[in-house]
Structure formats: structure tokens, C-alpha cells
């Protein structure tokens, strides 16, 4: 029985293995990118809420210092 090594593979089978490896790598890269993008989006939402809360707090604080006209 022959040992199958990369040097004596059927060319079509070798191409199939290479394409399968490339597709698997692309899927892993997409999953990692989606995970990182989710982290970035959550951080952006948290930052937007924090900045919005700070602006609203400053707006309320500034209004209370206005003189009352009677």
C-alpha cells in the first residue's frame, strides 16, 4: 500500500484540500472580526450613553443657575 504524501497527491485532491483550508481560515477570520466588531459597537454605545448623560447633567446644572425673573 502506498503512503499518501503531499508530493504524490492527485492534483485535484490537493487543490480541494487547499481550497478547503482557505475557506476554513476565512470563516475563522470572519468569526473573530464579528466578535471584535461586537465589542467595538458595545463600547461605542456605552460611550454614547456616558457622554449623553454628562451633557444632560451639565444642561440641568446650568439651568438651575439661571436667575429667576419675577
N, C-alpha and C positions, 0 to 999 in steps of 0.2 A: 504494500500500500504506500502511496506517495504522501509525503508531507506537504501540506499546502502552506507556502510562504508567500509574502507579497511579491516576490520576484517571479513566481510562476503561476500567479492568479490569472483566471480568464479576464481579459481586458474589460469586458462588460461588467463582470462582478466587481472588479477593482474600482471602476467608475461609480457603480452603485454604492459601494462602501464609502467612497469619498463624499459623494453627494449626501448620503445619509448622515455622515459625521458633520458636514457643513450645515445641514438643516437642523440637526440636534443642537449644534452650537448657536445657531441663530435663535432658536426657541429659548435657550437658556439666557442669551443676551437680552431678548425681549422681556422675559420674566423679571430679570434683575432691573432693567430700565423702568418697567412699570412699578416695581416696588420703590425704587428711588424717586420716581415721579410722584407717587402717592405720598411719600414723606415730605417732599418739597411742597406739594399742594396743602397738606395739613399744616405745615409750618407757615405758609402764606396766609391761611385762614386764621390761625392763631394770632399772627402779627397784625392782620387787618382788624380783628376784634380788639386787640390791645390798643392799637392806635386810635380806633374809633372810640373806645371807652375813655381814653385820655383826652381826646378832643371834646367829647361831650362833658366830661368832668370840668375841663377848663371853661367851656361855654357857660355851664351852670354857675361856676365860681365867679366868673367875670360879671354875669348878670346880677348877682347879689350885691356887688359893689356899686352898682349904679345908684345915683341919688333918687329919692322918691320925690316926684313933683306933685304938690298938692294945690 
